[in-house]
Amino acid sequence: MIIDLRSDTVTKPTKAMLDMMMSAQVGDDVYKEDPSVNALESRLADMFGKDQALFFPSGSMANQAALKLHTNPGEQVICDKFAHIYNYEGGGASFNSGISCKLIDGHRGMFTAAQVTESINPPDFYHSPLTRLVAIENTTNKGGGACWDFEALKSIRNVCDTHDLGYHLDGARLWNALANTKETAKDYGQLFDTISVCFSKGLGCPIGSVLIGDKDLMKGAIRVRKILGGGMRQAGYLAAAGLYALDHHLERLTEDHNKAKDIGKVLESLSIIKKVEPIETNIVIFELESHVDEAEFLKQLSDKNIYIIGMGSNKLRMVTHLDYTNDMHNKLLEVLNDF
């Protein structure tokens, strides 16, 4: 038994998902003639109450397209120091859009409206970049799967409106947030100008993200996707996986959340663990005591076919997911209890 908790991206399509993929109706999506892609885009636009949606091969590309749509070279996006667009997209903000990031020192990847206001450069001070966009990530990856308080997001929306700023949501794990809070997809659609959602994490698809937004912004999205190399032909085989996931894999996300909390409880009981970050969804981030060797801890797990991520400085991460079974869960808890 191999227990892979490095990420929720390691999942593979279920038999039923594969069957739907292989029976999908397809066409040339570059010509917008793929019925399965069109169906997924239409469904997402309707779900979030937005005008348009566009299928992308990856979440990073969808985010990068959003940055491009909101900004011009030399301008600036405000985001948290933990933000995926800053830490894990290969410097794409500067490479693709020619923009810089103003980093907020938030809490677990989240910040306040007051911090946004403080981070806005004076628009008439031409020595500094023109602030154009605020980007948030929900749930927060480096923040341990934390979910934003919706009232805080609404307060930031008010700041954006006051200062004529765009508002983008990196919703790579928004499905997990929606499963954990009372808000709906339409609530988020009313708040943000653009939203990216990912299908290859919690929903268990092999590939795919969708960018959703208002038509005045999204009218340029397909051109930006082309420039970034994201135009695909018979992509309906991939979109069909997303359609299946929306029907069958949304409600089960709470199972992942509950398993993550079980893991956290065991970790908190171990003398070798210094701290476990609060667990809201499917990400468990914990820190070893200073006398414990991180590499040795990882080796002891890998010797038992258990694989997790080392984040450096004795911090580690586990992510529960669709392919993490009850048997795997019981085995992991047993191994952890033996430390």
Secondary structure, 3 states (H helix, E strand, C coil): CCEECCCHHHCCCCHHHHHHHHCCCCCCHHHCCCHHHHHHHHHHHHHHCCCEEEEECCHHHHHHHHHHHHCCCCEEEEEECCCHHHHCCCCHHHHHHCCEEEEECCECCECCHHHHHHHCCCCCCCCCCEEEEEEEECCECCCCCECCCHHHHHHHHHHHHHHCCEEEEEECCHHHHHHHCCCCHHHHHHHCCEEEEECCCCCCCCCCEEEEECHHHHCCHHHHHHHCCCCCCCCHHHHHHHHHHHHHCCCCHHHHHHHHHHHHHHHHCCCCEEEECCCCCCEEEEEECCCCCHHHHHHHHHCCCEECEEEECCEEEEECCCCCCHHHHHHHHHHHHCC
